[in-house]
Amino acid sequence: MILLVEDNVDDVELTLRALRRNRVANRVDVVRDGAEALDYLSCTGAYADRDPREIPQLVLLDLKLPKVSGLVVLERLRADPRTKRLPVVILTSSNVESDLARSYDLGANSYIRKPVDFAQFMEAVNQLGLYWLVLNEAPPQGE
């Protein structure tokens, strides 16, 4: 399962379309802001009934989110023993150098700038799915 954390409806649709077109069969759960992402991963709030043993294989995280920024989400994920090893790919339109540096400082596994061109975006998602969901060996979950 993939967790997509994205507030832009167009980017959500584009990402889902690219995943489908590239035959990524994993379930994709979508949350629209940083607070919802934290609730989802910690099984609190609206996600209190979610099984805490069900951890995503991959989180695609935008940085510019309402309520709680993507950088704060990443920081909290890395502080939680259950999610500290969870692969997190920053998928953002930000070209701010400090966002890139801070993302890696906080433990992002990868940082991808969203291409403006649809064909480039499709290829980026294809490579992302191939690497993170097929080739990469996921670390054991935190204890």
LUMKEPA-946464 format. One record per residue (C-alpha): residue in one letter; x, y, z. Coordinates in steps of 0.02 Angstrom, whole numbers, plus 50000, padded with zeros to 5 digits. Example, Ala and Ser with C-alpha at 12.3 -4.5 7.8 and 13.67 -1.06 7.14 Angstrom:
residues 2
A506154977550390/S506844994750357/
This chain:
residues 143
M500005000050000/I500555017749960/L500075032950060/L499935048549952/V499965064650053/E499425078349934/D498215092949950/N498105097749766/V496655088349686/D497435089449512/D499085082449575/V498175068249664/E497265063549503/L498835065149400/T499825054049520/L498445040849529/R498295040949340/A500175039049320/L500225024649445/R498795015749354/R499555018749183/N501205011649245/R500294996449312/V500704999549495/A499424988049573/N499684993349754/R498225001049844/V498425019849861/D497685028750010/V497585047649993/V497595060550132/R497425079150098/D498435087850234/G499835085050357/A498705082850509/E497705069550419/A499325060650370/L499865060050552/D498155053750607/Y498205040450471/L499935034150518/S499635034750706/C497865027550692/T497085042150784/G495655054250749/A494645048950596/Y495825034050577/A495655027350754/D494895011150685/R496325008150562/D497424992950599/P499074999850669/R500004984650601/E499584990050424/I501035001350379/P501195008150202/Q502615001650093/L502935019350037/V502395037150078/L502345050049939/L502405066450034/D502115084049970/L502955097850070/K501725112150051/L500235105450148/P498855113750249/K498775111950438/V500455103050460/S501885104950335/G502665090050250/L504305093450340/V503435092250509/V502575076150453/L504265068950404/E505045074350568/R503665065950669/L503745050050563/R505595048550599/A505325051450786/D504055037150799/P504825019750819/R503405012150715/T503735023250564/K505555028550581/R506095016750441/L504595019350328/P505185024150153/V504675042250120/V504855050249950/I504615068949944/L503595072549788/T503465091449775/S503475106149659/S504615115649779/N506275120849704/V506855129149865/E508595122649906/S508275123450094/D506755111850073/L507865099249985/A509215100150119/R507985099750264/S507065084750189/Y508655074550185/D509185080950357/L507525074350426/G507755057250345/A506865057850177/N507365043050069/S507175052649906/Y506705069849842/I505825071549675/R505285087949599/K503645085849507/P503975088249322/V502815100649238/D502725090249079/F501475075749087/A502605063348994/Q504055067349112/F502895065249262/M502315048249196/E504115042649177/A504575048949351/V503125039149428/N503595023749326/Q505385024449392/L504775028049568/G503615012949567/L504915001549490/Y506245006149616/W505285008249779/L503974994649756/V504904981449655/L506804983049669/N507044990949841/E507104979349990/A506124987850127/P506914989250299/P506144980050446/Q504804990450532/G505285000250687/E505064992050855/
